[in-house]
Amino acid sequence: MQVTENSHWVQQQFGSCQLGDKRRTKRVCKMAMTMLDSPHDSLPTQSET
């Protein structure tokens, strides 16, 4: 998948999540993009913190 397709897919899947704070929704979208960008890496490697 290309980055634009990944971004579109992430927004479709997670963009409307209501997690109590819109920063959480942004965070879950960022994590999903990170996982799509490097699917073979481990979770600790995929996440910066």
Helices and strands as residue ranges (DSSP letters): H 3-14, H 22-37, H 43-46
